[in-house]
Amino acid sequence: MTPKNWFVNNSGEYNFSEVVGKAEDLTRPYRLYRFLTDLEDILDKISDDYLRLQAICPLVRRLLDSSSWLQIPFLEPDLETGWAVQMLYDEPFFPLTVQLVTWIPGTVSPIHNHGSWGLVALLNGQEKNTFWRRSPTSKFPDKIENVGDILLNPADIICLMSDAIHHVEAMGDEPTISFNLYGETNYDRRFEFDKIKNTAKIF
């Protein structure tokens, strides 16, 4: 199956491009520290989040294609929450967070946005992303409506704008493992949504 790069806008609309060609032939691994330095350069030079994601996506693919260190033992998901987060990088006053996230099959997240741009690369398993958009009415100002869903397979990457609303479900019979990268979170704009009650609350 050909890997895909997915891009999701603030209204939950999405498109993809297939990844063609082989990974770059590197004489040495693309180390995490080089990746982070390249990310910092992108953040300094590009202020538009969509353009940032377009520039960052190929770097993430290069990192995943060339980094054998990612074959480390993963955290076992918590049996109560259904997931676990393994922090790879989180430095004070540096607007990036890099994580490995594992999910127990069948686990479904709340409906949420991230309050920042984000990128998720699937390493193992299958993950269904369902997207929503705000559809306010005078009676229900926090109402949302379903836009659609996509199924991520290993080597797929999904790029999310800061107000993109989604929830994820770990599919199949094996744990879902992903490489997650997020920008600086605006916590005043990060919400969890209840589609039954038509409410939104700050995380």
C-alpha positions as CSV (number, residue, x, y, z in Angstrom):
1,M,0.0,0.0,0.0
2,T,1.4,3.4,-1.0
3,P,2.0,5.7,2.0
4,K,0.0,8.9,2.0
5,N,0.5,12.4,3.4
6,W,-2.9,13.8,4.6
7,F,-3.6,17.5,5.3
8,V,-6.6,18.5,7.4
9,N,-7.8,22.2,7.6
10,N,-9.6,24.0,10.4
11,S,-13.0,23.0,9.0
12,G,-12.1,19.3,9.0
13,E,-11.8,19.0,5.3
14,Y,-8.9,16.9,4.1
15,N,-6.9,15.9,1.1
16,F,-3.9,13.7,0.5
17,S,-0.9,13.1,-1.7
18,E,0.7,9.7,-2.3
19,V,4.4,9.4,-1.5
20,V,6.3,8.3,-4.5
21,G,10.0,7.3,-4.9
22,K,12.3,5.8,-2.4
23,A,13.6,7.3,0.8
24,E,16.7,9.5,0.5
25,D,19.9,7.4,0.5
26,L,21.7,8.7,3.6
27,T,25.3,8.0,4.4
28,R,24.4,8.6,8.1
29,P,21.2,8.5,10.0
30,Y,19.0,11.6,10.2
31,R,19.5,12.2,14.0
32,L,16.8,13.6,16.2
33,Y,19.0,16.6,17.1
34,R,19.4,17.5,13.4
35,F,15.6,17.1,12.9
36,L,14.9,19.4,15.7
37,T,17.4,22.0,14.4
38,D,15.7,21.8,11.0
39,L,12.3,22.3,12.6
40,E,13.5,25.3,14.4
41,D,14.7,26.8,11.1
42,I,11.3,26.2,9.6
43,L,9.5,27.8,12.5
44,D,11.8,30.9,12.2
45,K,11.3,31.2,8.5
46,I,7.7,30.2,8.0
47,S,4.9,31.8,10.0
48,D,1.9,30.2,8.2
49,D,0.9,26.9,9.9
50,Y,-0.2,25.2,6.7
51,L,3.0,26.0,4.9
52,R,4.9,24.9,8.0
53,L,3.3,21.5,7.9
54,Q,4.0,21.1,4.2
55,A,7.7,21.8,5.0
56,I,7.8,19.6,8.1
57,C,6.1,16.6,6.7
58,P,9.0,15.5,4.4
59,L,11.4,15.9,7.4
60,V,9.3,13.6,9.5
61,R,9.2,11.0,6.8
62,R,13.0,11.3,6.4
63,L,13.5,10.9,10.2
64,L,11.2,7.8,10.3
65,D,12.9,6.2,7.2
66,S,16.4,6.6,8.6
67,S,16.2,6.3,12.3
68,S,16.7,2.7,13.7
69,W,16.6,4.1,17.2
70,L,12.8,4.3,16.9
71,Q,12.8,0.5,17.2
72,I,12.9,1.0,21.0
73,P,10.5,-0.8,23.3
74,F,7.3,1.1,23.5
75,L,5.3,1.9,26.6
76,E,2.5,-0.5,27.3
77,P,-0.9,1.3,27.2
78,D,-2.6,2.0,30.5
79,L,-5.4,-0.5,30.9
80,E,-7.8,2.2,32.3
81,T,-7.2,5.0,29.8
82,G,-6.3,2.7,26.9
83,W,-3.2,4.7,25.9
84,A,0.3,5.8,26.9
85,V,2.6,8.6,25.9
86,Q,6.3,8.3,25.7
87,M,7.9,11.7,25.6
88,L,10.9,12.0,23.2
89,Y,11.4,15.7,23.5
90,D,9.8,18.6,25.5
91,E,12.1,21.5,26.3
92,P,10.9,24.6,28.2
93,F,10.6,27.7,26.0
94,F,11.0,25.6,22.8
95,P,7.6,25.4,21.0
96,L,7.7,21.7,20.1
97,T,6.7,18.5,21.7
98,V,7.7,15.1,20.2
99,Q,6.0,11.9,21.5
100,L,5.4,8.2,20.8
101,V,1.8,7.3,21.6
102,T,0.4,3.8,22.0
103,W,-3.3,2.8,22.0
104,I,-5.0,-0.5,23.0
105,P,-7.1,-1.8,20.0
106,G,-10.7,-0.5,20.3
107,T,-9.8,2.6,22.3
108,V,-11.6,5.7,21.2
109,S,-10.5,9.2,22.1
110,P,-12.8,12.1,23.0
111,I,-13.6,14.6,20.2
112,H,-11.1,17.3,20.5
113,N,-8.8,19.8,18.7
114,H,-5.2,20.5,19.7
115,G,-4.9,24.2,19.9
116,S,-1.8,24.0,17.8
117,W,-0.6,22.6,14.5
118,G,0.2,18.9,14.8
119,L,1.5,15.9,12.8
120,V,0.9,12.2,13.5
121,A,2.9,9.5,11.7
122,L,1.6,6.0,12.1
123,L,4.2,3.4,12.9
124,N,2.1,0.3,13.7
125,G,-1.5,-0.8,13.6
126,Q,-4.4,1.1,12.1
127,E,-6.0,4.3,13.3
128,K,-9.3,5.8,12.2
129,N,-9.6,9.6,12.3
130,T,-13.1,11.0,12.3
131,F,-13.3,14.7,11.5
132,W,-15.8,17.4,12.7
133,R,-16.5,21.0,12.0
134,R,-18.3,23.7,14.0
135,S,-21.9,24.1,13.0
136,P,-23.2,26.7,15.6
137,T,-26.9,27.6,15.9
138,S,-28.5,30.2,18.2
139,K,-29.6,27.5,20.5
140,F,-26.4,25.4,20.4
141,P,-23.3,27.6,19.8
142,D,-21.0,24.7,20.3
143,K,-22.7,22.3,17.9
144,I,-20.5,20.3,15.6
145,E,-21.2,18.1,12.6
146,N,-19.4,15.1,11.1
147,V,-17.2,15.8,8.0
148,G,-15.9,12.3,7.3
149,D,-13.1,9.9,8.3
150,I,-10.0,8.3,7.0
151,L,-8.1,5.1,8.0
152,L,-4.4,5.6,8.6
153,N,-2.0,2.7,7.9
154,P,1.7,2.3,8.8
155,A,3.8,5.0,7.1
156,D,0.8,7.3,6.6
157,I,1.3,10.9,8.0
158,I,-1.6,13.2,8.9
159,C,-1.0,17.0,9.4
160,L,-3.6,18.9,11.4
161,M,-4.3,22.6,11.6
162,S,-4.7,24.0,15.1
163,D,-8.6,24.2,15.0
164,A,-9.1,20.9,13.2
165,I,-11.5,18.8,15.3
166,H,-11.2,15.0,15.3
167,H,-11.3,11.8,17.4
168,V,-9.3,8.7,16.9
169,E,-10.0,5.0,17.2
170,A,-7.4,2.3,17.3
171,M,-8.5,-0.3,14.9
172,G,-7.5,-4.0,14.4
173,D,-6.1,-6.5,16.8
174,E,-2.7,-5.0,17.6
175,P,-1.6,-1.8,19.5
176,T,-1.5,1.4,17.5
177,I,1.8,3.2,17.7
178,S,2.4,6.7,16.4
179,F,5.0,9.4,16.2
180,N,3.4,12.7,17.3
181,L,4.7,16.2,16.8
182,Y,2.9,19.3,18.1
183,G,3.6,23.0,18.0
184,E,3.1,25.4,20.9
185,T,-0.4,24.8,22.4
186,N,-2.8,27.7,22.9
187,Y,-4.7,26.3,25.8
188,D,-7.5,28.9,25.5
189,R,-8.3,27.3,22.1
190,R,-7.9,23.7,23.0
191,F,-11.4,22.1,23.5
192,E,-13.0,18.7,24.1
193,F,-16.4,18.4,22.4
194,D,-19.6,16.5,23.4
195,K,-21.7,16.0,20.2
196,I,-24.7,14.7,22.3
197,K,-24.9,17.7,24.6
198,N,-23.6,20.2,22.0
199,T,-21.0,21.5,24.4
200,A,-17.3,22.3,24.3
201,K,-15.1,22.7,27.3
202,I,-11.5,23.8,27.6
203,F,-9.1,20.9,28.2
